[in-house]
Amino acid sequence: MTDTTRPPRPMGAYRPFFKRAALTACLLAIAPLGMAATLRIDNSAEPGTLDPQKTSGTWETRIVRELFETLVSQDAKGDLVPGLASHWQLSDDGLTWTLELRDDAQWSDGQPLTAGDAVFSLRRLLKPELAAHNANLYYPIKNARAINAGEAAPETLGVHALDDHHLEIRLERPTAWFLQAIAMPEAAPLPEHVLKESERWIVPGNTVVSGPFKLSEWSPQDHITLDKNERYYDADKVSLDEVILYPLEEATAALNRFRTGALDISYTSVPGGRFQQLRQELGDALRVSPLVGEYFYMFNLKPDSPLGDIRVREALNLATRREVITDQLLGMGQTPSYWLVPRVTEGGTKGEMPMAQLSMDKRMARAHELMKAAGFGPNNPVKLTLRYNTLEDHKKIAVALAAMWKPLGVEVSLVNAEAASHYAAIREGDFQLARYGMVATINDPYDFLGSYTTGGSAARSSGYHDETYDQLVEQSSETIDTGERAELLTRAQQRLLDDYALLPLYDYITTALVSERVHGWEPSPMDVHPLRYISIEE
């Protein structure tokens, strides 16, 4: 494991923060008109990787989107628009996509970007040893599932370069949301001429990219600097010259830096207990909007885990007072959740946990009965380890859950880690209970439910497996009729919820702090804000 912690600074290196902020303000006030347009962003966490096919967190994809342009891109509001592909068409039977690449597409080292790079990238994405987080989104491609399972060679994938500028993708079944998947960062073409030489290719100052920005600096736990890519096909329309991203995980620290003008945008959630006060104080700078995302706790369901017992999982869900968390701890307008698929997601998926409509007294009575039947109680407690990643509100919620479960005879040990280490532990299955935030990569229920199908990221981490559930989710992907598809997805979600396979808490909202100096930042239910559309007043 690589140690990415910063070395201790000499004592003389520390300066009062307000002096630095005052100096920054003075410099901005006297900045010449020709000064580079620099945007400073709190990115909320330290990336574990910037390889687009190995990322899993929004703090990683937020950067990767700027480095690697996708075939199909997104505009300021999150709508699909041409990217590296200027045109595309779908065959009448819904099984073949043909995409035409731009003539002026090139890599930052001057090499032409071709359909061959797109083929190379998609084949790499499905290799089982890569363990790509969203690999299941690409299973509709011919042979993709078999390749990802190690049962077929990557060369058998249904993608072909017809020539340097035309890519053909053959599907095994019609898939309504497939174009959204192609717009995801992990599907971006990668520079084959670089990766065939070495997999150690993400090197600050020397990473070959195709997006509007290049990776200039990466100082772990301190900052990442992106510089404008002059070889980007639309470089003339990119206003920003430089973007500096800071991995601030502590909400109060991020807020204080935003207040002083040291940050132009902050993506770290504002402290829930101060939300109403900050809304009055910050006005339009505090942006709040619905998000296609779910906040839940993942259970380790493997046989050697206490949570492999459905009675324990149901009891924990019964004793969880979601409204206390959303209304009292956070108070930001989140919707208490008894499901996995957020209610704002397109597609009409319904369903909820069977205990959702019970009174709290009836819930607690049944929870005690279930724990007793499982052999646990106050005199014989079950000991659980609960992991959460660094953020004030995550800690508040973890502490609250431990208190809610204590009357059942549940002793909780809390383990805190920064985001990269936290999610690495989840991927390795090194947890019993783990906080998880799932933000959609495509605005479709499949993105959530597919993660719990065999081979999906949540299934791999948690150990969940149910063939009937898999079949329902798979069948929904093959169904074009929207009503029939919604029914199948609802049945699948209900089966997952009847298994108490997770502990949902609430549907996300997204909050961001955006300076009045920033222009072009638009709210988006997918929380995508491409920097190519953003400018800043200097």
Secondary structure, 3 states (H helix, E strand, C coil): CCCCCCCCCCHHHCCCHHHHHHHHHHHHHHCCCCCCCEEEEECCCCCCCCCCCCCCCHHHHHHHHHHCCCCEEECCCCCEEECCEEEEEECCCCCEEEEEECCCCECCCCCECCHHHHHHHHHHHHCHHHCCCCHHHHCCECCHHHHHCCCCCHHHCCEEEEECCEEEEEECCCCCCHHHHHCCHHHCCCCHHHHCCCCCCCCCCCCCCCCCEEEEEEECCCEEEEEECCCCCCHHHCCCCEEEEECCCCHHHHHHHHHHCCCCEECCCCCHHHHHHHHHHHHHHEEEEEEEEEEEEEECCCCCCHHHCHHHHHHHHHHCCHHHHHHHHHCCCCEECCCCCCCCCCCCCCCCCCCCCCCHHHHHHHHHHHHHHCCCECCECEEEEEEEECCHHHHHHHHHHHHHHHHHCEEEEEEEECHHHHHHHHHCCCCCEEEEEEECCCCCCHHHHHHHCCCCHHHHHHCCCCHHHHHHHHHHHCCCCHHHHHHHHHHHHHHHHHCCCEEEEEEEEEEEEECCCEECCCCCCCCCCCHHHCEECC
